[in-house]
Amino acid sequence: MSDILKDLVDASQFAADLGKHPRTIFRWTELKDGLPFVKLGKQRLIHLPTARAWIMSRMRQPNPSRRGRRRR
């Protein structure tokens, strides 16, 4: 791949690297605030730095008020 596309990977390769099915990545790209991608013809390419930022933005923080509490 050329230098222009060096940070882009095919969606199926991205899925394999994450251990996910390619359909999962397709669904992520179709969400309202989904995974950003570039479409060249029929091929979806994922920009790795942007994908990392998207994944990190979805990180959940534990709720400290619920820590250690049990249901009665």
C-alpha positions as CSV (number, residue, x, y, z in Angstrom):
1,M,0.0,0.0,0.0
2,S,1.2,3.5,-0.7
3,D,2.3,6.0,1.9
4,I,-1.1,7.8,1.5
5,L,-2.9,4.8,2.7
6,K,-0.4,3.6,5.3
7,D,-2.7,4.1,8.3
8,L,-5.7,2.5,6.6
9,V,-6.6,-1.2,6.9
10,D,-9.3,-3.2,5.2
11,A,-12.3,-3.8,7.5
12,S,-11.9,-7.5,7.4
13,Q,-8.3,-7.2,8.5
14,F,-9.4,-4.8,11.3
15,A,-11.9,-7.4,12.4
16,A,-9.3,-10.2,12.4
17,D,-6.9,-8.0,14.5
18,L,-9.7,-7.4,17.0
19,G,-10.9,-11.0,17.0
20,K,-14.3,-9.9,15.7
21,H,-16.4,-11.1,12.8
22,P,-16.3,-8.7,9.8
23,R,-20.1,-8.2,10.1
24,T,-19.5,-6.8,13.6
25,I,-17.2,-4.1,12.1
26,F,-19.8,-3.5,9.4
27,R,-22.5,-2.9,12.1
28,W,-20.2,-0.6,14.0
29,T,-19.7,1.5,10.8
30,E,-23.5,1.7,10.4
31,L,-24.2,3.1,13.9
32,K,-25.4,6.7,14.2
33,D,-22.1,7.6,16.0
34,G,-20.3,4.6,14.5
35,L,-16.8,3.7,13.6
36,P,-15.5,6.1,11.0
37,F,-14.3,4.6,7.7
38,V,-13.3,5.4,4.2
39,K,-15.1,3.8,1.3
40,L,-13.2,3.2,-1.9
41,G,-15.4,1.4,-4.3
42,K,-16.9,-1.5,-2.4
43,Q,-14.0,-1.7,0.1
44,R,-14.3,-0.2,3.5
45,L,-11.0,1.0,5.0
46,I,-10.5,1.8,8.7
47,H,-8.1,4.6,9.7
48,L,-6.3,3.1,12.7
49,P,-5.6,6.3,14.7
50,T,-9.3,7.3,14.3
51,A,-10.5,3.8,15.2
52,R,-8.4,3.8,18.3
53,A,-9.9,7.2,19.4
54,W,-13.4,5.9,18.6
55,I,-12.9,2.8,20.7
56,M,-11.4,4.8,23.6
57,S,-14.3,7.2,23.5
58,R,-16.6,4.3,24.3
59,M,-14.7,3.3,27.4
60,R,-17.0,3.0,30.4
61,Q,-16.0,4.1,33.9
62,P,-17.2,2.2,36.9
63,N,-19.8,3.8,39.1
64,P,-18.1,4.5,42.4
65,S,-21.5,4.8,44.3
66,R,-22.3,1.2,43.3
67,R,-19.0,-0.3,44.2
68,G,-19.3,-3.0,46.9
69,R,-23.1,-2.7,47.3
70,R,-25.2,-5.8,47.2
71,R,-28.8,-6.2,46.3
72,R,-31.1,-7.0,49.2
